[in-house]
Amino acid sequence: MNMRARFTKSSLLAGAIALVISGAAWSADTIKIGDINSYKSQPVFTDGYKKGMELAVEQINAAGGVAGKKLELVTRDDNANPGDAIRQAEDLINREHVDVLAGAFYAHIGTALSDYARQKKRFVLITEALSDNIVWSAGNRYTYRLDASTYMLTSSLVDEAVKLHKKRWALVYPNYEFGTAAASAFKTLLKARQPDVEFVTEQAPPFGKVDAGSVVQALVDSKPDALFNALFGADLAKFIREGTTRSFFGEQLPVLSIITGQPEYLEPLKDEIPPNWTVTGYPWYSIDTPAHKAFVDAYHAKYGTENLRFGSIIGYSAIQSIAAGIKASGGKTDSESMVDAFSGLKVNTPDGPLEYRKIDHQATWGLYVGKLAVKDGSGVMLDYTFKPGNTLLPSDDEVRKLRPAE
Amino acid sequence: MDFSALLSQLLNGLAEASSLFLVAAGLSLIFGVTRIVNFAHGSFYMLGLYIAYSIVEHLMGSMGAAGFWLGLALAAISVGLIGAVVEIVLLRRIYKAPELFQLLATFALVLVINDAVLGYWGAEELLGRRAPGLSGSIDILGRQFPSYNFFLIAIGPVILGLVWLLLVRTRWGVLVRAATQDREMLGALGVNQAWLFTSVFALGAMLAGLGGAVQLPREPASLSLDLRTIGEAFVIVVVGGMGSLPGAYVAALLIAEIKALCIGLGSTTLFGIPVSFSKLTLVIEFLVMAVVLVLRPWGLMGKPQATSRNSAPVEAPLRPGSTHFKWLMGALLLALAVLPLLSTWLPYASVLTQDVLVTVLFAVSLHFIMGPGGMHSFGHAAYFGLGAYGAAILFKVLTMPMPLAFAFAPLVAGLGALVFGWFCVRLSGVYLAMLTLAFSQIVWSVVFQWEDVTGGSNGITGIWPSAWLDGTRYYYLTLVLVVSSLFLVRRILFAPFGYSLRAARDSALRADAIGIDVKRVQWLAFIIAGLFAGLAGTLYIFSKGSISPDAMAVGKSVDGLVMVLLGGIQNLLGPVVGASVFSVLQDSIMRATDYWRAVFGGVILLLVLVFPQGIAGFFQQLAEAWRHWRARAAVKAAALPRTLEKQA
């Protein structure tokens, strides 16, 4: 070994020691949480999300922190692409020395972050990205996920679908993984419960580019008895307006629709809500459990009486989960301790208790399923029921088949 | 599909076509006269819709139904005025920059306008009012058809007619047509070009604004409309033929009808194979464009593009680097080499540099065909993506060992460039650029939808380098490969092949006359550029561990263009400087503020105004001026003793 190489090694070692020492100094009083999200690209969701996170951090710190340490939140924009998200993760780890990584709105970013976690053996909590792959086909030891998956969203509506006793179903969904996965889960689950069902047409317009007139026309022509929808955002607004104008929607056509009841997607529709839609969503305005009321009051006290988003409760529960995990690990924030602490971790959220399942690392995030209606000029969810997350997932045997063994 | 269903879908297509036509017509007019590829045209459309929303909400309270229609008109006029201001304040200052440079300015505008809209109107989608009197639907052969669509169907041809009259029957129109053919001559004849350009730009912007405004009852105003619209508008303009308004209408109609039919057909079975025509709408317009351009190189109704008498100075011949330059590069290389050793103090520097190096290689490969090759590519990300996906598929699906997959992956990109390049080099100018875009979108859509092999929209994960190449070692691998590639590209440009390539760019005819096979040289250049872009993609995927289709989407191609232009297209260092400045700026601004798009756009605008030759181009000019001055000083100094001698 020549001099230069030795010099390099010893300087690296010195650097590493300095890093460990300084790292220890930091972790003495605060625990840093680094969140990577599509703040710029998804402002409606992430605005509430960030507020929810900040509220939780404030409350936890006011109550003395976790394991004697205060929480600190650092957020980074991933520029809506996985490559940048990975770079931000490295920045958060190497420069900001965060203890816990969290985040991801888009499925492809969630998938990339979770793979990064596996490779680098870093604990990560995927907070929103819905792809089933994150906990199943691409699931790994270091990744946990908070929000209900695409499968759970779909399966929460299957009971309603069966109750309708409709034979001819049409499907419409955005042409990417979220839509195709939802459609295929819906078809499989409904077919299993109602073998005589017939899927008469499937429309998969490009995400953000739906030609609503033609799509509605094609759906009308297939003469369905009922419709399953996974469009959201601007696509949904366009689709609903066109469908209403063309008298496609009405009492005669029951529609089952995922995530439509989330305020992010419901509010822009104002009073355009068509009759007979059953949706999953987040009716924050009328949930009357004490835990949720306390959450809404605290939120309004901090931010004024503005509308909550679905992001608000996800962000809030994400911080609660991380705090619970750190508490369960006895204040140890290294990845292995966090991974072990999260396995089977029980967390109390404003929506009630949930558990990070040992078997696939998915949280049992519950869903509200109810009817849409117009109240005072804006859309609301009525007559909803809360479906706990553990009732929405397949049997353990099936999960074992879906998730590679470690 | 029965007859009445078909008819109904055709009517849907007609309604969709109108709005598209309005946007495309404006874009086409602006390009024809000013030769600006107006990237901000989609932003004008978006502004039209947002402004219409606000005005209509305001006016309908006080004026009722009239307020709605007045609101649409006022929105279009406001956007026209905004267009005029943009032209006067910004674009007028950079007409003398190299070709395409104005694209950079309009790209920055897209960022600024998007954030301005976010700041003023907020993030939530805004669904406008229904049109009073046209809110319902009409029964056509037993099907409900929205009555507002008849208004849309009418407005396209009406505007087409009005603009046509304006162009044919007015003096202004004569001037515009003259400017389209030869704007220098027009200037020489004493016509004030400045105001002509302003008025054309304002009219174009107004048409885009109108296109947005008439969508008010049909779709919500949202922040993603700008990029969505600009893509569609470009396709229509090119399919119709740049500068041809009837062409734009025909193209808009063609594409809207084909889309409507695809949706109408839905999912069916062809020859026993299930085919989803509905999913085909993701890419159908680009398929149409590729077919049209391959069959008709100037679009459906376009004419061969008149050679643009570019007002920028002609590019100087390339000169080998000076000794100073070599020392500077050596020092830079050394600095990059020691960077990982400083990770204690600069933990993020090598992380960022890793990404910057890959981006630099991508930009250099694009500059290779754009600058010395003279072929503008709007779809270069395809080769970056093919490299990355090639690596992923070889590694993951065919389970090749990592070094082998790494070595073969760039060849996949090269192969793609070989096939697409063959078609592309047969075109020139904007048509060539748009064909590269079409191919890139086709590849993107295949990757996006071929779930079994490419993982669909989520992509492929788990592509990490072998353990012996991990971490810092991978940084050095990247550094060595990128630096040797840059050296190699430079070497190629100074080899006889490089001279032939530049000769072919400067004058295809003369190059041909001295025995250069112009098409073959260009084709080879296309392949070389594809190979290097593929290498960049390969380096990228093994550093990130995963790849998804957005790495090869339009945005990535546009980023590449912006980097090349920012650095200076007429300078070999341009892409290196441009890519570095772009990446580092974006990274640091993104961290500093929530409104990073506006700040980033603002900085680019500033750079555009200060460095109309690009950053590297500007410093090259400085260096030349300095050399010139020194040479003159030296001559004077040498002359001085002689004068003294004479006097003595």
Interface residues (C-beta under 8 A of the other chain):
Chain A: T8 S11 L12 A14 G15 A18 L19 Y39 K40 P43 V44 D47 R76 D77 N79 A80 N81 P82 G83 I86 R87 E90 D91 N94 R95 A107 H108 T111 A112 S114 D115 Y116 R118 Q119 S131 N133 A138 N175 Y176 E177 T180 T201 E202 Q203 A204 P205 P206 G208 K209 D211 A212 G213 S214 V215 Q217 A218 V220 D221 S222 G233 A234 A237 K238 R241 E242 T245 R246 S247 F248 E267 P268 L269 K270 E272
Chain B: M1 A5 S8 Q9 N12 G13 A15 E16 L118 A123 E124 E125 L126 L127 R130 S135 G136 S137 R143 Q144 F145 P146 Y148 N149 P217 R218 E219 P220 S222 L223 S224 R228 K259 A260 I263 G264 G266 S267 S276 S278 K279 T281 L282 L341 S343 T344 P347 Y348 V351 L352 D355 F448 Q449 E451 G456 S457 N458 G459 T461 G462 W464 Y540 K544 G545 S546 I547 S548 P549 D550 A551 Q586 D587 M590 R591 D594 W596 R597
